[in-house]
């Protein structure tokens, strides 16, 4: 059990591991929270979609349960608020919400540092912005390098049920923002073609933001879910461990002493020899 979890507030009755076999919590608030805390403006449309806008309008987040496809979360950043996106990230509707929150938390930190951080494109020549920095957390936690096809660098989890792909070569900038043909793609499931969930990031997405997701995805700590909500984990593949209720604390010496002092006084029992055949004397009855 994760040591930081408060068993009184955990939203779930089972832990799911590995965590990349969990699914969405279907609650958007945790993903919004890091950016709302910075004062980003929230708006809604009449379909139930929600939108967050940065104060400078250079970063926008869409939470789109009624969107045109399964891209539930779409986050774009702009050099010019009226120009094309500089980078875009998408999490589909089955992606664990915790992975989205890891991204928006890193984005909030980058935004506070300014455009030089949240618009910092990857640079293989930089020790701070090299693409491999986003892959390192996975490799450090036992994911294996894979070469599924030409022009793709990939790593897979030890059980083969999750992966990350980095596509080399030129890509269509518009397709990166609207399809899964993006520079970065993470997914879980038996097949890349039919993943349980996926997330994509376009070419110029800052490495620190991608790394925040890979750190979270590969974290060995399980995620809490409800056993009956089978959409919230990959049924038959994920390991489920009951979340046990907290044990009552052991009584202290003061507790024992206090309990003893509160016991009611008891009259001593009448003494009769253990092996005696003598009956006790009959007590006098009430007077008539």
C-alpha positions as CSV (number, residue, x, y, z in Angstrom):
1,X,0.0,0.0,0.0
2,X,1.4,3.4,-0.9
3,X,2.6,4.9,2.5
4,X,1.1,8.4,1.7
5,X,-2.5,7.1,1.2
6,X,-5.0,8.1,3.8
7,X,-7.3,5.1,4.0
8,X,-10.2,7.4,5.1
9,X,-10.1,9.4,1.8
10,X,-9.1,6.9,-0.8
11,X,-11.6,6.8,-3.7
12,X,-11.7,3.1,-4.3
13,X,-11.9,-0.3,-2.7
14,X,-9.1,-2.0,-4.7
15,X,-5.6,-1.1,-5.8
16,X,-4.8,-1.6,-9.5
17,X,-1.3,-2.7,-10.5
18,X,0.6,-2.1,-12.6
19,X,-0.9,1.3,-12.7
20,X,-0.9,1.5,-16.5
21,X,-3.6,-1.1,-16.5
22,X,-5.9,1.3,-14.7
23,X,-8.4,3.4,-16.6
24,X,-10.0,6.8,-16.4
25,X,-11.7,7.9,-13.2
26,X,-14.2,9.8,-15.4
27,X,-13.6,12.9,-13.2
28,X,-12.0,16.0,-14.8
29,X,-11.4,18.1,-11.7
30,X,-8.0,16.6,-10.7
31,X,-6.6,17.4,-14.2
32,X,-8.0,20.9,-14.1
33,X,-6.8,21.7,-10.5
34,X,-3.1,22.6,-11.1
35,X,-4.1,25.1,-13.8
36,X,-7.2,26.4,-12.0
37,X,-4.9,27.1,-9.0
38,X,-3.0,29.6,-11.3
39,X,-6.2,31.4,-12.1
40,X,-6.8,30.0,-15.6
41,X,-10.2,30.8,-16.9
42,X,-12.8,28.0,-17.1
43,X,-15.6,28.0,-19.7
44,X,-18.2,25.5,-20.7
45,X,-20.2,24.9,-23.9
46,X,-23.8,23.7,-24.0
47,X,-22.7,20.1,-24.8
48,X,-20.9,19.6,-21.6
49,X,-17.3,20.2,-22.8
50,X,-15.0,22.4,-20.7
51,X,-12.2,24.7,-21.6
52,X,-9.3,26.3,-19.7
53,X,-7.4,29.3,-21.1
54,X,-4.1,30.6,-19.7
55,X,-4.2,34.4,-18.9
56,X,-2.0,35.1,-21.9
57,X,-4.1,32.8,-24.1
58,X,-1.0,30.9,-25.2
59,X,-2.0,27.6,-23.7
60,X,-5.5,26.1,-23.9
61,X,-6.9,22.9,-22.5
62,X,-10.1,21.2,-23.7
63,X,-11.9,18.5,-21.8
64,X,-14.1,17.1,-24.5
65,X,-16.5,14.3,-23.4
66,X,-18.7,15.3,-26.3
67,X,-15.9,15.8,-28.8
68,X,-15.7,14.3,-32.3
69,X,-13.4,11.4,-31.3
70,X,-12.1,9.7,-28.3
71,X,-9.6,12.5,-27.5
72,X,-10.9,13.4,-24.1
73,X,-8.1,15.8,-23.1
74,X,-6.5,18.1,-25.7
75,X,-3.8,20.6,-24.6
76,X,-2.3,23.0,-27.1
77,X,0.3,25.8,-26.7
78,X,0.9,28.7,-29.0
79,X,3.7,31.1,-29.9
80,X,1.0,33.5,-31.1
81,X,-2.5,33.2,-29.6
82,X,-3.9,33.6,-33.1
83,X,-1.4,31.3,-34.9
84,X,-1.2,27.5,-35.2
85,X,-0.3,25.4,-32.2
86,X,3.4,25.1,-31.3
87,X,2.7,21.8,-29.7
88,X,-0.2,19.6,-28.8
89,X,-0.9,16.7,-26.5
90,X,-3.9,14.4,-26.3
91,X,-5.1,11.8,-23.8
92,X,-7.9,9.6,-24.8
93,X,-11.0,8.9,-22.8
94,X,-9.7,5.7,-21.2
95,X,-6.3,7.2,-20.0
96,X,-5.8,7.1,-16.3
97,X,-6.7,10.6,-14.9
98,X,-3.6,10.5,-12.8
99,X,-1.4,10.6,-15.9
100,X,-3.3,13.7,-17.1
101,X,-2.8,15.3,-13.7
102,X,0.9,14.6,-13.8
103,X,1.1,16.5,-17.1
104,X,-1.0,19.5,-16.1
105,X,1.0,19.7,-12.8
106,X,4.2,19.9,-14.9
107,X,2.6,22.4,-17.3
108,X,1.5,24.6,-14.4
109,X,5.1,24.7,-13.2
110,X,6.4,25.4,-16.7
111,X,3.9,28.1,-17.2
112,X,4.9,29.9,-14.1
113,X,8.5,30.0,-15.4
114,X,7.4,31.6,-18.6
115,X,7.3,31.0,-22.4
116,X,11.0,30.0,-22.5
117,X,10.0,26.9,-20.5
118,X,6.5,26.0,-21.6
119,X,7.4,26.6,-25.3
120,X,10.9,25.0,-25.1
121,X,11.1,22.5,-27.9
122,X,13.2,19.3,-27.5
123,X,16.9,19.7,-28.6
124,X,19.1,16.6,-28.9
125,X,22.2,18.8,-28.3
126,X,20.9,20.1,-25.0
127,X,21.5,18.2,-21.8
128,X,18.3,19.6,-20.3
129,X,16.0,19.2,-23.4
130,X,17.2,16.0,-25.0
131,X,14.4,13.6,-26.0
132,X,16.0,10.7,-24.2
133,X,15.3,12.4,-20.8
134,X,11.7,11.5,-21.3
135,X,12.5,7.9,-21.9
136,X,14.9,7.5,-19.0
137,X,12.3,7.0,-16.3
138,X,10.9,4.0,-18.2
139,X,14.3,2.4,-18.8
140,X,15.4,3.0,-15.2
141,X,12.3,1.0,-14.1
142,X,12.9,-2.0,-16.2
143,X,11.2,-1.2,-19.5
144,X,13.0,-2.8,-22.5
145,X,14.2,-1.1,-25.7
146,X,12.2,-2.3,-28.7
147,X,12.5,-1.8,-32.5
148,X,9.0,-2.5,-33.8
149,X,9.5,-1.0,-37.3
150,X,11.8,1.2,-39.3
151,X,11.9,4.8,-38.1
152,X,10.6,4.1,-34.6
153,X,12.4,3.9,-31.3
154,X,10.3,2.2,-28.7
155,X,10.4,0.8,-25.1
156,X,8.0,-1.8,-23.7
157,X,7.1,-2.7,-20.1
158,X,8.5,-6.0,-18.8
159,X,5.1,-7.6,-19.2
160,X,4.6,-6.3,-22.7
161,X,1.3,-4.6,-21.8
162,X,2.5,-0.9,-22.2
163,X,4.8,0.9,-24.4
164,X,6.2,4.2,-25.6
165,X,7.1,5.0,-29.2
166,X,9.2,7.9,-30.5
167,X,9.0,8.3,-34.3
168,X,12.0,9.7,-36.1
169,X,12.0,11.6,-39.4
170,X,9.6,14.2,-40.7
171,X,5.9,14.3,-39.7
172,X,2.9,16.2,-40.8
173,X,2.4,19.0,-38.1
174,X,-1.4,19.0,-38.6
175,X,-1.7,15.2,-38.4
176,X,0.3,15.3,-35.2
177,X,-2.5,17.4,-33.6
178,X,-5.5,15.5,-34.9
179,X,-4.4,11.9,-35.2
180,X,-2.3,9.3,-33.4
181,X,0.5,9.9,-35.9
182,X,2.5,12.0,-33.5
183,X,6.1,12.2,-32.4
184,X,5.4,10.6,-29.0
185,X,2.8,7.9,-28.3
186,X,2.2,6.0,-25.1
187,X,-0.3,3.2,-24.8
188,X,-1.4,0.2,-22.8
189,X,-3.0,-3.1,-23.9
190,X,-2.1,-6.1,-26.0
191,X,-1.9,-4.3,-29.3
192,X,-0.9,-0.8,-30.4
193,X,-3.6,-0.9,-33.0
194,X,-6.3,-1.4,-30.4
195,X,-4.9,0.0,-27.1
196,X,-6.8,0.2,-23.9
197,X,-5.7,3.8,-23.6
198,X,-3.3,6.1,-25.4
199,X,-1.6,9.5,-25.1
200,X,0.2,11.4,-27.8
201,X,2.5,14.5,-27.9
202,X,3.6,16.4,-31.0
203,X,7.2,17.1,-32.0
204,X,7.8,20.4,-30.1
205,X,6.2,19.3,-26.8
206,X,8.7,20.2,-24.0
207,X,10.6,17.2,-22.8
208,X,9.9,18.0,-19.2
209,X,6.2,17.7,-19.8
210,X,6.5,14.3,-21.5
211,X,8.8,13.1,-18.8
212,X,6.2,14.0,-16.2
213,X,3.9,11.5,-17.8
214,X,6.5,8.7,-18.2
215,X,7.5,9.2,-14.6
216,X,3.9,8.8,-13.5
217,X,3.1,5.9,-15.9
218,X,6.1,3.9,-14.6
219,X,5.7,4.6,-10.9
220,X,5.4,1.2,-9.2
221,X,2.7,2.4,-6.8
222,X,-0.8,1.1,-7.6
223,X,-3.8,3.3,-8.3
224,X,-7.1,3.0,-6.4
225,X,-10.2,2.1,-8.2
226,X,-13.6,0.5,-7.5
227,X,-13.8,-3.2,-8.2
228,X,-17.4,-3.0,-9.6
229,X,-16.4,-0.3,-12.1
230,X,-14.7,-2.6,-14.5
231,X,-14.2,0.2,-17.0
232,X,-11.7,1.7,-14.6
233,X,-9.2,-1.0,-15.1
234,X,-8.3,-3.7,-17.7
235,X,-10.4,-6.6,-16.4
236,X,-8.6,-9.9,-16.5
237,X,-5.2,-8.3,-16.9
238,X,-4.7,-5.9,-14.0
239,X,-3.9,-7.2,-10.5
240,X,-6.5,-6.1,-7.9
241,X,-5.6,-5.9,-4.3
242,X,-8.2,-5.0,-1.7
243,X,-7.8,-1.7,0.1
244,X,-8.0,-2.9,3.8
245,X,-9.7,-0.7,6.4
246,X,-7.4,0.8,8.9
247,X,-6.7,-1.2,12.1
248,X,-7.7,0.4,15.4
249,X,-4.8,1.9,17.2
250,X,-3.3,-0.1,20.0
251,X,-4.3,1.2,23.4
252,X,-1.8,3.2,25.4
253,X,-1.1,2.6,29.1
254,X,-3.1,5.7,29.8
255,X,-6.1,4.3,27.8
256,X,-5.9,1.1,29.9
257,X,-5.7,3.0,33.1
258,X,-8.6,5.2,32.2
259,X,-10.7,2.2,31.2
260,X,-10.0,0.5,34.5
261,X,-11.0,3.6,36.5
262,X,-14.3,3.7,34.7
263,X,-15.3,0.1,35.6
264,X,-18.3,-0.1,38.0
265,X,-17.7,-1.5,41.4
266,X,-18.9,-5.2,41.8
267,X,-20.0,-6.8,45.0
268,X,-17.9,-9.9,45.9
269,X,-19.6,-13.2,45.1
270,X,-20.7,-15.4,47.9
271,X,-18.0,-18.0,48.8
272,X,-18.9,-21.7,48.6
273,X,-16.3,-24.4,48.8
274,X,-15.7,-25.8,45.3
275,X,-16.4,-29.5,46.2
276,X,-18.9,-28.9,49.0
277,X,-22.3,-30.5,48.9
278,X,-23.7,-28.0,51.3
279,X,-26.4,-25.8,49.9
280,X,-26.3,-22.1,50.4
281,X,-28.7,-20.9,53.1
282,X,-32.0,-19.7,51.9
283,X,-32.2,-16.0,51.9
284,X,-35.2,-14.5,53.8
285,X,-38.1,-13.5,51.6
286,X,-40.0,-10.3,51.7
287,X,-42.2,-9.8,54.8
288,X,-45.9,-10.1,54.3
